[in-house]
Amino acid sequence: MIQEINQGNAEQLHIRAEEVDLDELQRPEFKNILEDLKDTFDSIKNSTHGLSMNQIWKYSDRPFRVFIAWKPEQDKPEVFINPRGVGSGGTIRNDEGCTSFQKKGTKKKGRHKNYTIVYIREDGSEASFKVGPPWSRVLQHEMDHLDGKTLF
Ligand SMILES: [Zn+2]
């Protein structure tokens, strides 16, 4: 189900998301909220590159540490569960925007040029890859969301 995207001052945007216990992956509650994330991303995929659980979370407990984003050379978006990443190759400043701050437009933000990410897929398997711009920026933006950090 498409969820409204949390905006600006919403508390969920400013708290650190919680690691997913891998037993959760088979639970209906987890699958439902993952479907919501996918449906919501699908509804805005022409105007954004990624969406974090913090941005659609409507509950009082902590969001799951999950985001969805495009992956290069893949025709459907990838789900990143419990992602960890490390940057390399220096810093690039470029325009960046956020669907949770739609009225603010874009701003220049410095990000690592390259980013290596390790994560769990929906099926519970581990995956990793390294990307350069523009995907490296998208991944770093979504990682910030999971840490409760916002662009504005
Ligand atoms: Zn954002």
Backbone and ligand atoms as CSV (ligand in chain L), in Angstrom:
chain,resi,resn,atom,element,x,y,z
A,1,MET,N,N,0.836,-1.192,0.000
A,1,MET,CA,C,0.000,0.000,0.000
A,1,MET,C,C,0.878,1.252,0.000
A,2,ILE,N,N,0.504,2.207,-0.840
A,2,ILE,CA,C,1.282,3.456,-0.898
A,2,ILE,C,C,1.076,4.252,0.387
A,3,GLN,N,N,2.176,4.619,1.017
A,3,GLN,CA,C,2.122,5.392,2.262
A,3,GLN,C,C,2.494,6.849,1.996
A,4,GLU,N,N,1.963,7.707,2.816
A,4,GLU,CA,C,2.359,9.109,2.749
A,4,GLU,C,C,3.818,9.217,3.209
A,5,ILE,N,N,4.582,10.076,2.573
A,5,ILE,CA,C,5.998,10.219,2.938
A,5,ILE,C,C,6.137,11.249,4.054
A,6,ASN,N,N,6.793,10.821,5.137
A,6,ASN,CA,C,7.003,11.717,6.282
A,6,ASN,C,C,7.764,12.958,5.841
A,7,GLN,N,N,7.336,14.093,6.364
A,7,GLN,CA,C,7.933,15.366,5.961
A,7,GLN,C,C,8.611,16.072,7.138
A,8,GLY,N,N,9.723,16.741,6.795
A,8,GLY,CA,C,10.387,17.699,7.679
A,8,GLY,C,C,10.561,17.332,9.139
A,9,ASN,N,N,9.624,17.777,9.951
A,9,ASN,CA,C,9.778,17.630,11.394
A,9,ASN,C,C,9.322,16.284,11.932
A,10,ALA,N,N,8.800,15.406,11.087
A,10,ALA,CA,C,8.306,14.112,11.574
A,10,ALA,C,C,9.395,13.403,12.385
A,11,GLU,N,N,9.017,12.950,13.557
A,11,GLU,CA,C,9.969,12.341,14.494
A,11,GLU,C,C,10.741,11.170,13.857
A,12,GLN,N,N,10.049,10.395,13.029
A,12,GLN,CA,C,10.657,9.190,12.440
A,12,GLN,C,C,11.868,9.513,11.563
A,13,LEU,N,N,11.937,10.748,11.076
A,13,LEU,CA,C,13.065,11.137,10.219
A,13,LEU,C,C,14.313,11.438,11.031
A,14,HIS,N,N,14.141,11.562,12.351
A,14,HIS,CA,C,15.245,12.049,13.177
A,14,HIS,C,C,15.675,11.046,14.244
A,15,ILE,N,N,15.299,9.763,14.051
A,15,ILE,CA,C,15.761,8.720,14.967
A,15,ILE,C,C,16.486,7.632,14.173
A,16,ARG,N,N,17.391,6.962,14.881
A,16,ARG,CA,C,18.186,5.925,14.221
A,16,ARG,C,C,17.331,4.667,14.058
A,17,ALA,N,N,17.306,4.144,12.839
A,17,ALA,CA,C,16.556,2.914,12.570
A,17,ALA,C,C,17.262,1.722,13.215
A,18,GLU,N,N,16.496,0.672,13.461
A,18,GLU,CA,C,16.972,-0.483,14.211
A,18,GLU,C,C,17.300,-1.651,13.278
A,19,GLU,N,N,18.429,-2.329,13.562
A,19,GLU,CA,C,18.812,-3.514,12.792
A,19,GLU,C,C,17.651,-4.502,12.732
A,20,VAL,N,N,17.494,-5.149,11.601
A,20,VAL,CA,C,16.442,-6.152,11.435
A,20,VAL,C,C,16.982,-7.501,11.896
A,21,ASP,N,N,16.266,-8.124,12.828
A,21,ASP,CA,C,16.569,-9.505,13.203
A,21,ASP,C,C,16.178,-10.365,12.006
A,22,LEU,N,N,17.084,-11.200,11.517
A,22,LEU,CA,C,16.809,-11.906,10.261
A,22,LEU,C,C,15.613,-12.850,10.344
A,23,ASP,N,N,15.215,-13.217,11.566
A,23,ASP,CA,C,13.970,-13.991,11.726
A,23,ASP,C,C,12.748,-13.185,11.257
A,24,GLU,N,N,12.896,-11.851,11.299
A,24,GLU,CA,C,11.787,-10.971,10.894
A,24,GLU,C,C,11.412,-11.148,9.424
A,25,LEU,N,N,12.408,-11.543,8.596
A,25,LEU,CA,C,12.192,-11.538,7.141
A,25,LEU,C,C,10.992,-12.381,6.718
A,26,GLN,N,N,10.678,-13.404,7.502
A,26,GLN,CA,C,9.551,-14.279,7.146
A,26,GLN,C,C,8.239,-13.863,7.813
A,27,ARG,N,N,8.298,-12.882,8.708
A,27,ARG,CA,C,7.075,-12.497,9.424
A,27,ARG,C,C,6.162,-11.636,8.551
A,28,PRO,N,N,4.848,-11.889,8.591
A,28,PRO,CA,C,3.908,-11.124,7.761
A,28,PRO,C,C,3.991,-9.620,8.001
A,29,GLU,N,N,4.218,-9.211,9.270
A,29,GLU,CA,C,4.278,-7.772,9.564
A,29,GLU,C,C,5.445,-7.119,8.816
A,30,PHE,N,N,6.587,-7.829,8.799
A,30,PHE,CA,C,7.746,-7.286,8.094
A,30,PHE,C,C,7.478,-7.239,6.593
A,31,LYS,N,N,6.919,-8.334,6.068
A,31,LYS,CA,C,6.633,-8.385,4.630
A,31,LYS,C,C,5.661,-7.288,4.215
A,32,ASN,N,N,4.683,-7.002,5.067
A,32,ASN,CA,C,3.712,-5.944,4.753
A,32,ASN,C,C,4.368,-4.571,4.657
A,33,ILE,N,N,5.226,-4.271,5.632
A,33,ILE,CA,C,5.842,-2.948,5.632
A,33,ILE,C,C,6.854,-2.838,4.481
A,34,LEU,N,N,7.469,-3.974,4.119
A,34,LEU,CA,C,8.373,-3.979,2.965
A,34,LEU,C,C,7.586,-3.735,1.667
A,35,GLU,N,N,6.407,-4.329,1.565
A,35,GLU,CA,C,5.546,-4.087,0.397
A,35,GLU,C,C,5.142,-2.616,0.330
A,36,ASP,N,N,4.856,-2.025,1.490
A,36,ASP,CA,C,4.515,-0.594,1.526
A,36,ASP,C,C,5.677,0.250,0.998
A,37,LEU,N,N,6.896,-0.119,1.416
A,37,LEU,CA,C,8.081,0.623,0.961
A,37,LEU,C,C,8.215,0.514,-0.556
A,38,LYS,N,N,8.021,-0.696,-1.081
A,38,LYS,CA,C,8.130,-0.912,-2.530
A,38,LYS,C,C,7.029,-0.163,-3.287
A,39,ASP,N,N,5.794,-0.255,-2.791
A,39,ASP,CA,C,4.674,0.413,-3.468
A,39,ASP,C,C,4.860,1.923,-3.477
A,40,THR,N,N,5.314,2.451,-2.334
A,40,THR,CA,C,5.494,3.894,-2.230
A,40,THR,C,C,6.617,4.351,-3.151
A,41,PHE,N,N,7.715,3.587,-3.171
A,41,PHE,CA,C,8.831,3.932,-4.068
A,41,PHE,C,C,8.381,3.870,-5.521
A,42,ASP,N,N,7.594,2.843,-5.840
A,42,ASP,CA,C,7.115,2.684,-7.219
A,42,ASP,C,C,6.293,3.906,-7.650
A,43,SER,N,N,5.575,4.498,-6.695
A,43,SER,CA,C,4.709,5.636,-7.021
A,43,SER,C,C,5.491,6.925,-7.262
A,44,ILE,N,N,6.764,6.960,-6.845
A,44,ILE,CA,C,7.568,8.194,-7.001
A,44,ILE,C,C,8.880,7.923,-7.731
A,45,LYS,N,N,8.989,6.745,-8.357
A,45,LYS,CA,C,10.288,6.329,-8.900
A,45,LYS,C,C,10.788,7.205,-10.043
A,46,ASN,N,N,9.880,7.973,-10.662
A,46,ASN,CA,C,10.334,8.846,-11.741
A,46,ASN,C,C,10.959,10.131,-11.224
A,47,SER,N,N,10.762,10.409,-9.938
A,47,SER,CA,C,11.293,11.661,-9.406
A,47,SER,C,C,12.311,11.467,-8.291
A,48,THR,N,N,12.602,10.213,-7.916
A,48,THR,CA,C,13.577,9.987,-6.846
A,48,THR,C,C,14.318,8.674,-7.092
A,49,HIS,N,N,15.472,8.534,-6.424
A,49,HIS,CA,C,16.309,7.357,-6.658
A,49,HIS,C,C,16.296,6.375,-5.503
A,50,GLY,N,N,15.789,6.804,-4.352
A,50,GLY,CA,C,15.801,5.915,-3.198
A,50,GLY,C,C,14.776,6.347,-2.171
A,51,LEU,N,N,14.436,5.423,-1.257
A,51,LEU,CA,C,13.463,5.727,-0.202
A,51,LEU,C,C,13.791,4.860,1.011
A,52,SER,N,N,13.870,5.498,2.180
A,52,SER,CA,C,14.211,4.747,3.397
A,52,SER,C,C,12.956,4.432,4.212
A,53,MET,N,N,13.061,3.419,5.064
A,53,MET,CA,C,11.951,3.043,5.930
A,53,MET,C,C,11.543,4.202,6.838
A,54,ASN,N,N,12.524,5.005,7.290
A,54,ASN,CA,C,12.204,6.156,8.155
A,54,ASN,C,C,11.185,7.087,7.491
A,55,GLN,N,N,11.221,7.128,6.153
A,55,GLN,CA,C,10.378,8.092,5.444
A,55,GLN,C,C,8.914,7.685,5.323
A,56,ILE,N,N,8.617,6.380,5.536
A,56,ILE,CA,C,7.207,5.959,5.482
A,56,ILE,C,C,6.714,5.418,6.813
A,57,TRP,N,N,7.610,5.333,7.814
A,57,TRP,CA,C,7.275,4.708,9.099
A,57,TRP,C,C,6.213,5.516,9.841
A,58,LYS,N,N,5.158,4.812,10.338
A,58,LYS,CA,C,4.067,5.527,11.006
A,58,LYS,C,C,3.883,5.051,12.451
A,59,TYR,N,N,4.800,4.221,12.938
A,59,TYR,CA,C,4.608,3.591,14.248
A,59,TYR,C,C,5.467,4.284,15.300
A,60,SER,N,N,5.197,3.964,16.578
A,60,SER,CA,C,5.908,4.647,17.644
A,60,SER,C,C,7.263,4.012,17.951
A,61,ASP,N,N,7.456,2.720,17.584
A,61,ASP,CA,C,8.781,2.114,17.799
A,61,ASP,C,C,9.712,2.503,16.642
A,62,ARG,N,N,10.970,2.057,16.746
A,62,ARG,CA,C,11.950,2.475,15.745
A,62,ARG,C,C,11.700,1.817,14.384
A,63,PRO,N,N,11.985,2.551,13.296
A,63,PRO,CA,C,11.863,1.953,11.962
A,63,PRO,C,C,12.882,0.825,11.779
A,64,PHE,N,N,12.610,-0.052,10.841
A,64,PHE,CA,C,13.586,-1.078,10.461
A,64,PHE,C,C,14.697,-0.431,9.635
A,65,ARG,N,N,15.893,-1.025,9.766
A,65,ARG,CA,C,17.053,-0.518,9.016
A,65,ARG,C,C,17.020,-1.066,7.582
A,66,VAL,N,N,16.172,-0.459,6.765
A,66,VAL,CA,C,15.936,-0.921,5.390
A,66,VAL,C,C,15.715,0.290,4.479
A,67,PHE,N,N,16.323,0.253,3.296
A,67,PHE,CA,C,15.920,1.222,2.267
A,67,PHE,C,C,15.833,0.529,0.920
A,68,ILE,N,N,15.220,1.225,-0.032
A,68,ILE,CA,C,15.088,0.701,-1.396
A,68,ILE,C,C,15.712,1.724,-2.328
A,69,ALA,N,N,16.400,1.266,-3.370
A,69,ALA,CA,C,17.050,2.191,-4.305
A,69,ALA,C,C,17.333,1.454,-5.606
A,70,TRP,N,N,17.549,2.225,-6.638
A,70,TRP,CA,C,17.974,1.620,-7.898
A,70,TRP,C,C,19.397,1.134,-7.761
A,71,LYS,N,N,19.682,0.063,-8.431
A,71,LYS,CA,C,21.037,-0.475,-8.492
A,71,LYS,C,C,21.441,-0.425,-9.963
A,72,PRO,N,N,22.664,0.014,-10.282
A,72,PRO,CA,C,23.065,0.109,-11.685
A,72,PRO,C,C,22.848,-1.217,-12.419
A,73,GLU,N,N,22.484,-1.114,-13.679
A,73,GLU,CA,C,22.318,-2.282,-14.549
A,73,GLU,C,C,21.292,-3.280,-14.032
A,74,GLN,N,N,20.271,-2.771,-13.352
A,74,GLN,CA,C,19.212,-3.648,-12.867
A,74,GLN,C,C,17.886,-2.963,-13.172
A,75,ASP,N,N,16.895,-3.719,-13.683
A,75,ASP,CA,C,15.661,-3.066,-14.130
A,75,ASP,C,C,14.600,-2.994,-13.044
A,76,LYS,N,N,14.903,-3.534,-11.852
A,76,LYS,CA,C,13.987,-3.303,-10.737
A,76,LYS,C,C,14.784,-2.847,-9.514
A,77,PRO,N,N,14.129,-2.096,-8.634
A,77,PRO,CA,C,14.876,-1.575,-7.490
A,77,PRO,C,C,15.325,-2.678,-6.542
A,78,GLU,N,N,16.370,-2.393,-5.805
A,78,GLU,CA,C,16.957,-3.351,-4.870
A,78,GLU,C,C,16.584,-2.961,-3.435
A,79,VAL,N,N,16.304,-3.964,-2.610
A,79,VAL,CA,C,16.028,-3.737,-1.190
A,79,VAL,C,C,17.322,-3.988,-0.407
A,80,PHE,N,N,17.693,-3.020,0.435
A,80,PHE,CA,C,18.920,-3.109,1.235
A,80,PHE,C,C,18.521,-3.245,2.709
A,81,ILE,N,N,18.819,-4.406,3.298
A,81,ILE,CA,C,18.490,-4.650,4.704
A,81,ILE,C,C,19.782,-4.636,5.521
A,82,ASN,N,N,19.763,-3.951,6.654
A,82,ASN,CA,C,20.940,-3.819,7.530
A,82,ASN,C,C,22.205,-3.418,6.752
A,83,PRO,N,N,22.114,-2.403,5.901
A,83,PRO,CA,C,23.288,-2.053,5.086
A,83,PRO,C,C,24.404,-1.427,5.916
A,84,ARG,N,N,25.633,-1.716,5.487
A,84,ARG,CA,C,26.814,-1.058,6.047
A,84,ARG,C,C,27.654,-0.608,4.864
A,85,GLY,N,N,28.304,0.540,4.995
A,85,GLY,CA,C,29.038,1.026,3.838
A,85,GLY,C,C,30.283,1.790,4.209
A,86,VAL,N,N,31.176,1.934,3.226
A,86,VAL,CA,C,32.379,2.735,3.431
A,86,VAL,C,C,32.676,3.499,2.133
A,87,GLY,N,N,33.035,4.785,2.311
A,87,GLY,CA,C,33.325,5.637,1.171
A,87,GLY,C,C,34.801,5.645,0.829
A,88,SER,N,N,35.102,6.035,-0.431
A,88,SER,CA,C,36.494,6.139,-0.862
A,88,SER,C,C,36.578,7.106,-2.043
A,89,GLY,N,N,37.811,7.489,-2.389
A,89,GLY,CA,C,38.028,8.277,-3.607
A,89,GLY,C,C,37.814,9.764,-3.463
A,90,GLY,N,N,37.834,10.280,-2.224
A,90,GLY,CA,C,37.680,11.717,-2.039
A,90,GLY,C,C,36.232,12.160,-2.016
A,91,THR,N,N,36.041,13.482,-1.983
A,91,THR,CA,C,34.697,14.036,-1.805
A,91,THR,C,C,34.269,14.806,-3.046
A,92,ILE,N,N,32.995,14.644,-3.403
A,92,ILE,CA,C,32.412,15.421,-4.511
A,92,ILE,C,C,31.217,16.195,-3.974
A,93,ARG,N,N,31.194,17.500,-4.284
A,93,ARG,CA,C,30.029,18.320,-3.903
A,93,ARG,C,C,29.094,18.410,-5.089
A,94,ASN,N,N,27.809,18.126,-4.849
A,94,ASN,CA,C,26.841,18.219,-5.939
A,94,ASN,C,C,25.453,18.485,-5.374
A,95,ASP,N,N,24.513,18.832,-6.272
A,95,ASP,CA,C,23.133,19.111,-5.852
A,95,ASP,C,C,22.460,17.834,-5.392
A,96,GLU,N,N,21.702,17.972,-4.307
A,96,GLU,CA,C,20.986,16.826,-3.760
A,96,GLU,C,C,19.643,17.298,-3.228
A,97,GLY,N,N,18.612,16.479,-3.385
A,97,GLY,CA,C,17.290,16.800,-2.868
A,97,GLY,C,C,16.754,15.630,-2.068
A,98,CYS,N,N,15.566,15.811,-1.454
A,98,CYS,CA,C,14.998,14.764,-0.612
A,98,CYS,C,C,13.470,14.834,-0.680
A,99,THR,N,N,12.833,13.674,-0.861
A,99,THR,CA,C,11.366,13.653,-0.959
A,99,THR,C,C,10.702,14.005,0.371
A,100,SER,N,N,11.455,14.009,1.473
A,100,SER,CA,C,10.897,14.421,2.757
A,100,SER,C,C,11.029,15.931,2.989
A,101,PHE,N,N,11.689,16.604,2.053
A,101,PHE,CA,C,11.839,18.066,2.125
A,101,PHE,C,C,11.571,18.644,0.735
A,102,GLN,N,N,10.380,18.327,0.211
A,102,GLN,CA,C,10.078,18.664,-1.180
A,102,GLN,C,C,10.084,20.161,-1.442
A,103,LYS,N,N,9.710,20.936,-0.420
A,103,LYS,CA,C,9.617,22.376,-0.638
A,103,LYS,C,C,10.972,23.059,-0.572
A,104,LYS,N,N,11.985,22.323,-0.120
A,104,LYS,CA,C,13.307,22.939,0.056
A,104,LYS,C,C,14.171,22.869,-1.199
A,105,GLY,N,N,13.734,22.132,-2.203
A,105,GLY,CA,C,14.523,22.036,-3.431
A,105,GLY,C,C,15.789,21.226,-3.236
A,106,THR,N,N,16.914,21.751,-3.749
A,106,THR,CA,C,18.173,21.015,-3.639
A,106,THR,C,C,19.206,21.866,-2.917
A,107,LYS,N,N,20.256,21.195,-2.461
A,107,LYS,CA,C,21.400,21.941,-1.938
A,107,LYS,C,C,22.677,21.185,-2.250
A,108,LYS,N,N,23.803,21.915,-2.240
A,108,LYS,CA,C,25.106,21.296,-2.488
A,108,LYS,C,C,25.512,20.492,-1.263
A,109,LYS,N,N,25.913,19.252,-1.500
A,109,LYS,CA,C,26.293,18.386,-0.379
A,109,LYS,C,C,27.523,17.577,-0.793
A,110,GLY,N,N,28.511,17.538,0.077
A,110,GLY,CA,C,29.703,16.753,-0.185
A,110,GLY,C,C,29.472,15.286,0.159
A,111,ARG,N,N,29.823,14.405,-0.742
A,111,ARG,CA,C,29.710,12.949,-0.528
A,111,ARG,C,C,30.964,12.269,-1.037
A,112,HIS,N,N,31.240,11.081,-0.461
A,112,HIS,CA,C,32.334,10.274,-0.996
A,112,HIS,C,C,32.087,9.988,-2.472
A,113,LYS,N,N,33.155,10.009,-3.252
A,113,LYS,CA,C,33.013,9.727,-4.689
A,113,LYS,C,C,32.519,8.295,-4.906
A,114,ASN,N,N,33.155,7.359,-4.241
A,114,ASN,CA,C,32.776,5.941,-4.398
A,114,ASN,C,C,32.212,5.417,-3.085
A,115,TYR,N,N,31.412,4.384,-3.199
A,115,TYR,CA,C,30.823,3.822,-1.991
A,115,TYR,C,C,30.711,2.304,-2.149
A,116,THR,N,N,31.196,1.603,-1.136
A,116,THR,CA,C,31.087,0.145,-1.103
A,116,THR,C,C,30.057,-0.223,-0.049
A,117,ILE,N,N,29.067,-1.014,-0.441
A,117,ILE,CA,C,27.977,-1.342,0.467
A,117,ILE,C,C,27.842,-2.856,0.626
A,118,VAL,N,N,27.596,-3.268,1.872
A,118,VAL,CA,C,27.343,-4.673,2.207
A,118,VAL,C,C,25.957,-4.714,2.839
A,119,TYR,N,N,25.124,-5.659,2.426
A,119,TYR,CA,C,23.737,-5.661,2.914
A,119,TYR,C,C,23.124,-7.054,2.789
A,120,ILE,N,N,21.937,-7.190,3.372
A,120,ILE,CA,C,21.165,-8.426,3.273
A,120,ILE,C,C,20.037,-8.200,2.272
A,121,ARG,N,N,19.847,-9.166,1.399
A,121,ARG,CA,C,18.727,-9.099,0.450
A,121,ARG,C,C,17.456,-9.623,1.114
A,122,GLU,N,N,16.338,-9.402,0.425
A,122,GLU,CA,C,15.036,-9.872,0.928
A,122,GLU,C,C,15.022,-11.361,1.235
A,123,ASP,N,N,15.773,-12.135,0.450
A,123,ASP,CA,C,15.771,-13.600,0.645
A,123,ASP,C,C,16.733,-14.030,1.751
A,124,GLY,N,N,17.366,-13.068,2.420
A,124,GLY,CA,C,18.251,-13.381,3.535
A,124,GLY,C,C,19.707,-13.559,3.143
A,125,SER,N,N,20.007,-13.540,1.845
A,125,SER,CA,C,21.395,-13.707,1.407
A,125,SER,C,C,22.154,-12.388,1.541
A,126,GLU,N,N,23.488,-12.476,1.710
A,126,GLU,CA,C,24.310,-11.274,1.822
A,126,GLU,C,C,24.812,-10.871,0.446
A,127,ALA,N,N,24.907,-9.585,0.227
A,127,ALA,CA,C,25.400,-9.079,-1.058
A,127,ALA,C,C,26.270,-7.861,-0.811
A,128,SER,N,N,27.119,-7.522,-1.792
A,128,SER,CA,C,27.910,-6.300,-1.701
A,128,SER,C,C,28.300,-5.841,-3.096
A,129,PHE,N,N,28.505,-4.541,-3.250
A,129,PHE,CA,C,29.038,-4.005,-4.501
A,129,PHE,C,C,29.608,-2.620,-4.240
A,130,LYS,N,N,30.397,-2.154,-5.200
A,130,LYS,CA,C,30.999,-0.825,-5.101
A,130,LYS,C,C,30.511,0.005,-6.281
A,131,VAL,N,N,30.106,1.258,-6.036
A,131,VAL,CA,C,29.650,2.132,-7.119
A,131,VAL,C,C,30.287,3.508,-7.026
A,132,GLY,N,N,30.300,4.189,-8.175
A,132,GLY,CA,C,30.711,5.586,-8.259
A,132,GLY,C,C,29.475,6.451,-8.449
A,133,PRO,N,N,29.682,7.755,-8.763
A,133,PRO,CA,C,28.557,8.655,-8.997
A,133,PRO,C,C,27.720,8.199,-10.205
A,134,PRO,N,N,26.405,8.436,-10.248
A,134,PRO,CA,C,25.629,9.112,-9.202
A,134,PRO,C,C,25.117,8.172,-8.102
A,135,TRP,N,N,25.297,6.864,-8.290
A,135,TRP,CA,C,24.693,5.906,-7.354
A,135,TRP,C,C,25.299,5.978,-5.969
A,136,SER,N,N,26.589,6.314,-5.898
A,136,SER,CA,C,27.252,6.395,-4.600
A,136,SER,C,C,26.577,7.463,-3.728
A,137,ARG,N,N,26.131,8.559,-4.357
A,137,ARG,CA,C,25.448,9.639,-3.630
A,137,ARG,C,C,24.098,9.160,-3.098
A,138,VAL,N,N,23.362,8.428,-3.925
A,138,VAL,CA,C,22.044,7.914,-3.517
A,138,VAL,C,C,22.191,7.012,-2.284
A,139,LEU,N,N,23.141,6.105,-2.333
A,139,LEU,CA,C,23.319,5.165,-1.213
A,139,LEU,C,C,23.691,5.910,0.065
A,140,GLN,N,N,24.581,6.906,-0.041
A,140,GLN,CA,C,24.985,7.665,1.156
A,140,GLN,C,C,23.826,8.477,1.720
A,141,HIS,N,N,22.979,8.995,0.832
A,141,HIS,CA,C,21.794,9.749,1.280
A,141,HIS,C,C,20.853,8.832,2.062
A,142,GLU,N,N,20.608,7.640,1.540
A,142,GLU,CA,C,19.685,6.713,2.213
A,142,GLU,C,C,20.287,6.186,3.518
A,143,MET,N,N,21.601,5.967,3.541
A,143,MET,CA,C,22.260,5.541,4.778
A,143,MET,C,C,22.082,6.608,5.864
A,144,ASP,N,N,22.187,7.873,5.482
A,144,ASP,CA,C,21.970,8.959,6.443
A,144,ASP,C,C,20.556,8.885,7.034
A,145,HIS,N,N,19.567,8.614,6.175
A,145,HIS,CA,C,18.190,8.506,6.681
A,145,HIS,C,C,18.096,7.449,7.788
A,146,LEU,N,N,18.754,6.308,7.583
A,146,LEU,CA,C,18.673,5.223,8.571
A,146,LEU,C,C,19.333,5.633,9.894
A,147,ASP,N,N,20.258,6.587,9.820
A,147,ASP,CA,C,20.899,7.094,11.045
A,147,ASP,C,C,20.159,8.295,11.629
A,148,GLY,N,N,19.007,8.637,11.027
A,148,GLY,CA,C,18.221,9.766,11.530
A,148,GLY,C,C,18.767,11.118,11.117
A,149,LYS,N,N,19.676,11.122,10.118
A,149,LYS,CA,C,20.260,12.390,9.628
A,149,LYS,C,C,19.548,12.807,8.348
A,150,THR,N,N,19.206,14.090,8.255
A,150,THR,CA,C,18.513,14.569,7.074
A,150,THR,C,C,19.328,15.639,6.364
A,151,LEU,N,N,19.034,15.821,5.088
A,151,LEU,CA,C,19.781,16.743,4.224
A,151,LEU,C,C,19.618,18.198,4.681
A,152,PHE,N,N,18.415,18.539,5.161
A,152,PHE,CA,C,18.136,19.921,5.584
A,152,PHE,C,C,17.955,20.004,7.095
L,1,ZN,ZN,ZN,15.918,11.774,1.535
